[in-house]
């Protein structure tokens, strides 16, 4: 009996955590706010546009944690995108100020118990991994004191002149068939090409770059790249899910390149809500896949050199953090 209770509790905890995350995203969308589009560069945002990162290691957070931490920065008015665990603040010679409340982020992965490994060896069957979802608490650097100046300092935004060349270099280096012309933007999965109208067709030229990154996000799903399911036709849940991935991918890429993201497809909010109401794990999966797409695209930007994935850093987790590879986002794939 005790074994059943012990095994049931983690599943219940995972379900509760998925419900908690999805409920927050649904509430934002129902209020007409898109969580991956924040008011950077306005009086409502004290922090600069950037991807959230762990201040102790320099690694970026990914997947659903980006939305969680961006939301906390805006809601609580933090001036920085740097985060630390309680122990990391102490290890740097600082501390979290008394009375401060942290922000909950998550880490998802799978493991194979020893008895399952034994069963696999005896039967010859494949090992069955068990998914787990773990929550831990981080604090914004602004909630801490006595940190080194290099940790507490707010990083300057990238020079505006570097934005357009970086996107152009990304497009050329990626090898994606990228065509400029026509009067609408789209990705064609069969022939595998992206079509985007010329920059002069946009009221604000910077929006051309956002659109390009959105459509390139779709292109990362091709079987020769990240191999996502692109079979959904317009109006289906599969189509809405892929649009969710492409939208968040564009937001993550824009934040990494210093381009202020805006929502391009507000008319999809209704279909996104339908997907999230039906599946409480959809937003976690979509954010994970969006991070993988952004990682793939940004890997083609010369000299970007971004250290990624701080999602596993919960206090004493250096062994986990050291195992990430160049495109390291499997840790945020929802089971």
C-alpha positions in Angstrom: 0.0 0.0 0.0 2.8 2.4 0.9 4.4 1.8 -2.5 1.3 2.7 -4.3 0.9 5.8 -2.3 4.5 6.9 -2.8 4.2 6.3 -6.6 0.9 8.1 -6.9 2.1 11.2 -5.1 4.7 12.3 -7.7 2.1 11.8 -10.5 -0.3 14.0 -8.5 2.4 16.6 -8.0 3.2 16.7 -11.7 -0.4 17.1 -12.6 -0.9 19.8 -10.1 2.2 21.7 -11.4 1.0 21.4 -15.0 -2.4 22.6 -13.9 -0.8 25.5 -12.1 1.3 26.6 -15.0 -1.4 26.2 -17.6 -3.9 28.0 -15.5 -1.7 31.1 -15.3 -1.1 31.1 -19.1 -4.8 30.7 -19.7 -5.7 33.5 -17.4 -3.2 35.8 -19.3 -4.6 34.9 -22.7 -8.2 35.3 -21.5 -7.3 38.7 -20.3 -6.0 39.5 -23.8 -2.3 39.4 -22.8 0.2 37.2 -24.5 2.8 35.9 -22.0 5.6 35.8 -24.5 5.0 39.4 -25.6 6.0 41.7 -22.8 6.0 45.6 -22.8 9.8 45.9 -23.1 11.1 49.4 -23.6 8.0 51.0 -22.0 7.4 52.5 -18.5 5.8 49.1 -17.6 9.1 47.3 -17.8 12.1 48.3 -15.7 14.3 45.4 -17.0 15.9 45.5 -20.4 14.9 43.2 -23.2 16.8 39.9 -22.7 16.5 36.2 -22.1 16.4 35.4 -18.4 19.7 33.8 -17.2 21.2 32.3 -14.2 23.5 34.9 -12.7 25.9 32.4 -11.2 26.6 30.4 -14.3 25.5 32.7 -17.2 23.3 30.0 -18.6 19.9 31.0 -20.1 16.7 29.6 -18.9 14.5 28.0 -21.5 11.1 26.7 -22.4 8.2 27.5 -20.0 10.7 29.0 -17.5 11.2 31.9 -19.9 7.5 32.8 -19.7 7.4 32.4 -16.0 10.5 34.6 -15.3 9.5 37.3 -17.9 6.1 37.5 -16.2 7.7 37.9 -12.8 10.0 40.7 -14.0 7.0 42.6 -15.4 4.6 42.0 -12.5 7.1 42.8 -9.7 9.1 45.5 -11.5 12.5 43.9 -11.3 15.2 45.9 -13.1 17.3 42.8 -14.2 16.8 39.5 -16.0 19.3 37.7 -13.7 18.2 35.0 -11.3 19.8 32.9 -8.5 18.9 30.1 -6.2 19.2 30.8 -2.4 22.3 28.7 -2.2 23.9 30.3 -5.3 23.5 33.8 -3.7 25.3 32.5 -0.6 28.1 30.9 -2.7 28.7 34.3 -4.3 29.1 36.0 -1.0 25.7 37.6 -1.0 22.3 36.7 0.3 18.6 37.0 -0.4 17.1 39.9 1.6 14.9 38.8 4.5 11.2 38.7 3.5 11.7 38.3 -0.2 9.5 35.7 -2.0 11.0 33.7 -4.8 9.7 32.6 -8.2 8.9 28.9 -8.9 10.5 27.5 -12.0 10.5 23.9 -13.2 12.7 21.1 -14.5 11.4 18.2 -16.4 13.2 15.0 -17.4 13.0 11.2 -17.4 14.9 8.5 -15.5 15.1 4.7 -15.5 14.8 3.0 -12.1 17.2 0.2 -11.4 14.5 -2.4 -11.2 13.4 -1.4 -14.7 16.9 -1.7 -16.0 17.0 -5.2 -14.5 13.7 -6.1 -16.1 15.0 -4.8 -19.5 18.2 -6.9 -19.2 16.2 -10.0 -18.3 13.5 -9.7 -21.0 15.4 -7.9 -23.8 12.7 -5.3 -23.9 13.4 -1.6 -24.1 13.7 0.3 -20.9 10.7 2.4 -19.9 11.7 5.8 -18.6 9.6 7.4 -15.9 8.9 11.2 -16.3 9.4 13.6 -13.5 8.7 17.3 -13.0 10.5 19.1 -10.3 9.9 22.7 -9.1 12.5 24.9 -7.5 12.7 28.5 -6.4 14.9 31.3 -7.8 15.3 34.9 -6.8 15.9 37.9 -9.0 19.3 39.6 -8.5 17.4 42.7 -7.3 16.1 40.6 -4.4 19.6 40.0 -3.2 22.3 42.0 -1.5 26.1 42.0 -1.2 26.4 40.3 -4.5 29.6 41.0 -6.6 29.1 44.1 -8.8 29.5 42.0 -12.0 26.4 40.0 -10.9 24.3 42.9 -9.7 25.0 45.0 -12.8 22.3 45.3 -15.5 23.6 44.2 -18.9 23.3 46.9 -21.6 21.0 46.1 -24.5 22.8 45.1 -27.8 23.7 48.0 -30.2 20.7 48.6 -32.6 23.1 48.4 -35.6 23.8 44.7 -34.8 20.2 43.5 -35.1 19.6 43.5 -38.9 23.1 42.1 -39.8 22.6 39.2 -37.3 19.3 38.2 -38.7 20.6 38.3 -42.2 23.6 36.2 -41.3 21.3 33.7 -39.6 19.2 33.4 -42.7 22.2 32.9 -45.0 24.0 30.4 -42.7 21.0 28.3 -41.8 20.7 26.9 -45.3 16.9 27.3 -45.3 15.5 28.2 -48.7 14.4 31.8 -47.9 12.6 33.8 -50.5 11.5 37.5 -50.4 8.5 38.5 -52.4 4.7 38.2 -52.7 2.2 39.7 -50.3 2.0 37.2 -47.5 4.4 35.3 -45.2 4.4 31.6 -45.0 6.4 28.4 -44.8 5.7 25.6 -47.3 6.6 22.3 -45.6 6.5 20.1 -48.8 9.0 22.0 -51.0 10.6 23.3 -47.8 10.9 27.1 -48.3 10.0 30.3 -46.5 8.4 33.2 -48.3 8.3 36.7 -46.7 7.2 40.0 -48.4 9.9 42.6 -48.8 10.8 44.8 -45.9 9.3 47.9 -47.5 5.9 46.2 -47.3 6.0 46.6 -43.5 4.9 49.8 -41.7 7.8 49.3 -39.3 10.7 47.6 -41.0 11.8 45.9 -37.8 8.6 43.8 -38.0 10.0 42.2 -41.1 12.6 40.5 -38.9 10.0 39.3 -36.4 8.0 37.8 -39.3 11.1 36.2 -40.8 12.0 34.6 -37.5 8.4 33.3 -37.0 8.4 31.6 -40.5 11.9 30.3 -39.9 10.6 28.8 -36.7 8.1 26.7 -38.7 11.0 25.7 -41.0 12.9 24.2 -38.1 10.2 21.5 -37.9 11.2 20.0 -41.2 12.3 16.3 -41.0 15.8 17.3 -41.9 16.0 19.6 -38.9 14.0 19.1 -35.7 11.3 16.9 -37.2 8.1 18.3 -35.7 4.5 17.3 -36.8 3.6 19.9 -39.4 0.7 18.0 -40.8 -2.1 20.1 -39.2 -4.3 22.0 -41.6 -5.7 25.5 -40.8 -8.2 25.5 -38.0 -7.1 22.3 -36.4 -5.5 21.9 -33.0 -2.3 20.7 -34.6 -2.1 23.9 -36.6 -2.8 26.0 -33.5 -0.1 24.1 -31.5 2.5 24.7 -34.3 1.6 28.4 -34.4 2.1 28.5 -30.7 5.6 27.0 -31.1 6.5 29.4 -33.9 5.3 32.5 -32.0 7.3 31.7 -28.9 10.3 30.7 -31.0 10.2 34.2 -32.6 9.9 35.9 -29.2 12.9 33.9 -27.8 15.0 34.7 -30.9 14.0 38.4 -30.8 14.9 38.6 -27.1 18.3 37.0 -27.8 19.0 39.5 -30.7 17.6 42.6 -29.1 14.4 42.9 -31.2 11.3 43.8 -29.1 8.8 41.0 -29.8 5.2 41.7 -30.6 2.3 39.4 -31.2 1.7 38.8 -34.9 -1.3 36.5 -34.7 -3.6 37.8 -32.0 -6.5 36.1 -33.9 -5.0 32.7 -32.8 -5.6 33.4 -29.1 -9.0 31.6 -29.2 -7.5 28.5 -30.8 -4.6 28.5 -28.4 -7.0 28.7 -25.4 -8.9 25.7 -26.9 -5.6 23.7 -27.0 -4.6 24.6 -23.5 -8.0 23.9 -22.0 -7.9 20.5 -23.5 -4.4 19.5 -22.6 -2.7 20.9 -19.4 0.7 19.9 -20.7 0.5 21.6 -24.1 2.0 24.9 -23.1 5.0 23.2 -21.5 5.6 21.0 -24.6 5.1 24.0 -26.9 7.5 26.2 -25.0 10.1 23.4 -25.0 9.8 22.9 -28.7 10.0 26.7 -29.2 13.3 26.8 -27.2 14.7 24.0 -29.4 13.7 25.9 -32.5 15.3 29.1 -31.2 18.4 27.3 -30.2 18.7 25.8 -33.7 18.3 29.1 -35.4 20.5 31.1 -33.1 23.3 28.5 -33.4 23.8 30.0 -36.9 24.4 33.6 -35.7 28.2 34.2 -35.9 29.8 35.0 -32.5 26.5 34.8 -30.5 28.0 32.2 -28.2 25.1 32.0 -25.8 25.4 29.5 -22.9 22.0 27.9 -22.6 19.8 26.0 -20.2 19.8 26.9 -16.6 16.6 25.0 -16.0 18.3 22.2 -14.0 20.2 24.5 -11.6 18.4 24.1 -8.3 21.1 24.7 -5.7 23.4 21.7 -5.8 23.0 20.7 -9.4 26.4 21.2 -11.1 26.4 17.6 -12.3 23.2 18.1 -14.1 24.2 21.4 -15.6 27.4 20.0 -16.9 25.6 17.5 -19.1 23.9 19.9 -21.5 25.0 19.8 -25.2 24.9 22.5 -27.9 21.2 22.2 -28.5 20.4 21.2 -24.9 16.7 21.5 -24.4 15.5 18.0 -23.9 15.2 18.7 -20.2 12.1 20.8 -20.8 10.2 18.2 -22.9 7.0 17.4 -21.1 6.4 13.7 -20.4 
